[in-house]
């Protein structure tokens, strides 16, 4: 049995939900509320499972209860333990391009605009909502511009040809966040087109934040 500790609006958990769905893997979802009581991810009970105090966390009960933190490490684990269907291209160059774009989203873009950074800007640095939104949009614009250029090799198709995979599992949650903060997407036609092909698919619809059991 797979268990996923996550939060309905966590884009990192959203990535993993998409990947699980694309692979057809059942998973028990265990919500960890990022805001309630100062953030349940900071509670001793959860920190005992994941000392990083971050989401998501995957627990594989069939593999000795191994615990995997960090969304991209989880995606890599799923690829190795459940290799069919693969979420990565067969061609080594395309596989590397997919990983590079996923890392850019997960490591360069998302960390600058996730909840704890926005909370620090407000609580410790005194930034108001307008300043925080400006920060968010600045970094998202830079990040998505780079992704838009990086999608050129996949122009007109998905990362697995006719099918989505690892790349789309990372891209769609970041685009969801951009829309949530009313970022202008006019400069990213490749990104918008790729999302339009993915979002109606069941794997993405069932992973969407609003349909999660802990959505509020």
ABEGO torsion letter per residue (X at the ends): XBBBBBBAABAAAAAAAAAAAAAGBBBBBBBBBAABGGEAAABAAAAAABAAGBOBBBBBAAAGGBBBBEAAAAAAAAAAABAOBBABBABAAAAAAAAAAAAAAAAAAAAAABAAAAAAAAAAAGBBAAAAAAAAAAAAAAAAAAAAAAAAAABGBBAAEABBBAAAAAAAAAAAAAAAAGBBAAABAAAAAAAAAAAABAAAAAABAAABAABX
